[in-house]
Amino acid sequence: MVDLFTHSGFWTVIPAVILLVIYLMLKIKSYDWKEVVVKGVLSCLFITCAIITLLANKTYLPGWIIVAGLVFGLSGDILLDLKYVCKEKCKLFTNLGFLVFGLGHLCFIAAMISVVPNGTDAHALYFILPVLGACLIGFAILALEKPMKLVFGDMKLACFLYSICLFSTPLYALSFSILNNFTNQFFVMMFIGGVLFAISDLVLSRTYFGEGHETPIDFVLNYIFYYSAQFVIALSLFLPVSLR
């Protein structure tokens, strides 16, 4: 197998970095349809990366499920950005964005579960504990609402449900990595991608539900972690995915 850095899918990262810099510069100054278009093109690159990697490595079943998750990510990007453009429909686009991103994480989880062979020695706890852990984190986030100076308001349920989907991704990847003694790099990369995604959304929660956090540094950190997560997940398809 060719080295990752010489793989054609990897080189979509370069134009993505350039577009990300342009997008951040535009968003810091103002926000309109121009920024939505730039971000849409930028998000298309991690989908392109995944498809190129998928076809090169022929990881078809989990691969196409992950591509679907990335497409949900692109859709969520657009929906959440529309809240800034169509401010009178802010709540609608926020809820839709959470829903679509949640579906994306469910796709990532389904892709990982799909490559666990039937008849494996995996105990049921490897499948149950990640969900329980994600639920506990969701409850903890709600409990820490005031200490973190956040105001979820009527978005509490949506935030809780999304938290379960969000944190289940890295926890399932960690669970299956432990199951395979960390020898399967596909799950390791999915874990890294999931953690980066979670960090991005924790930063984003400050700008959505906190006060005084809609600063350039918050936007920059959010998008750096977010796009790093999406490209790590896309490039995970470069690696063998089966536990066999």
Steps between C-alpha positions, in 0.01 A plus 500: 500500500631845409604744767217721626679822403534387137137392482291722270226547759747657744572787262147635530619628838716772339219690318284441809752683721511791252119522484479476880730801540292696247176398671621602847620837371163563337295385800693710749422812294134427415263221411279457196429255216858530371636334814234225479615417146869494597424271794290273277790457257740443791273230644474332161875440515486262796225308320719490187790380715287219644371386159849497344634306800203264497543410133877458538475269801170331404353530850153510350252411775631710791641748250171604346339522844778736609457703180131531589603628844728758340218610269284552806788708637501720190122542528530584869767758419269677260197485729689642799648778288157594366408602856737794456362592158127448575498620860120490526520119462798454732334241725372292208840479331674426831267208573533365146879535518512302825275231351706461184834493683352241739407283201858537376636361825253212483644420157855496641388268779316271256809483279717388791248243623462363146860378490487309827479140371209277592604245757775722639599455862386855571300514821174693494659759729717619210177610333305616805760696700566765230132600497481504880818708513358746246178531704701575814696769318172647370359518854827651624485775236145591604601494868794731430289749305522774765864441605599522132286817468286351226128545441343212305142622550250298300791331316584278799344184357657557158841560659470186713400276210769646277759451775417129508559472124812718512682319781388153390723533193838520682381265776402229250831549318685469832299193597576320173866610521522337843324192361767476232791593733550827308638312199231620259592852391157563348343510847791701640451767232125499556569556870730794424245644259222457754700674774584792269130523408402509867753774579369703205142472623595584859656822370193557283268459799670800660419719200141370471396489865755712687549872530805687379646205310415599142859614449738435208705250704187294576406483131855415397541220756157358418567469129859378535388213723188434290670473162789304651241253631323463166821444305633248756172308472514517119862382491423215740365319193858477377558231762378138520169510685420138583565343839571171326 
